[in-house]
Amino acid sequence: VLPVMFFPTGGPPVNADTDLSQKQIGPWRNPTNFLAATHECEWKSRIMDGAGRGGGIRRCDKNKTVVEISLYNELTGSIPSELGRLWNLRTLYLGRNHLTGTIPTELGMIRKLSSLSLQWNDLSGTIPEKHLKNLLTLRALQVEGNEKMGGKIERHSLLCQMRNRYRGPTPKDQEKYTGRRILRILTATCVPSGSSVGVSDRLECACCTECFGKTPKDLIYQ
């Protein structure tokens, strides 16, 4: 799955002579050692403190299974649906890249995922809440900075029902979420439902913890 992720997101051609420890031009420009002839748990940059560009496989468990991916590395293209096969993944950070397309519904197959960060890309479409409801351990979902995303997250939507502060009862005509309500962080480029802010093409959200504008500092409400 991880090699499949490299090329659709702008990874350069790789051959036997490619030095994966050196900077590249364009996407994946900071070295991460992806596709190196080492265990995939070693596919990461030297800077893994959360602030530096690059990233990679941030953490593996005791069985050498990848559980955390963090890539802030000028990625382009769309998010590969194959990531949904990383069933043991706990954290997926693809924020601050140049990713396009929609959020793959297959991400709802990563049942152990607790943090999904896709902020400040160029994603479009809507949040696939009917699939993300399967993420029973999801505590953080961040999609702010994707101005082309639209739709409505209504008060009794599945995402709002997943929130730790949800207050029912759920209307009979609304699908009911039956998992634990532990989603603590839900951020988007949005306006509150019924808002008078006057941004008609922006996602409306009734339960987001933060609604951002067009820049990281442009916070509509918190």
MOVENLIN-V263405 format. One line per field, one symbol per residue. ss: DSSP state (H for helix, E for strand, C for the rest). psi: psi as a letter, one per 20 degrees, with the letter a starting at -180 (. if undefined). A space follows every 50 residues. Layout:
BEGIN
ss = ???
psi = ???
END
This chain:
BEGIN
ss = CHHHHHHHCCCCCCCCCCCCCCCCCCCCCCCCCCCCCCCHHHCECCCCCC CCCEEEEEEECCCCCEEEEEEECCCCCECCHHHHHCCCCCEEECCCCCCE CCCCHHHHHCCCCCEEECCCCCCEECCCHHHHCCCCCCCEEECCCCCEEC CEECCCCHHHHHECCCCCCCCCCCCCCCCCCCECEEEEEEEECCCCCCCC CCEEECCCCEEECCCCCCEEEC
psi = gghhhggikjprqpahipoiiqqrpbqkhppijpjqlrqhijnrrhokji hqqdbbohqqaijkppippoonkkqaarpphihiimhjphpookqlbkqa arpphihiimhjpipookqlblqabrpmhhhiiinijphpoojqjniipb apnrhkrhghhiqijpobqpqhjppppjaqnjohpoqrorqqpjqjhknh jqpppijqhpoqbiqhinogr.
END
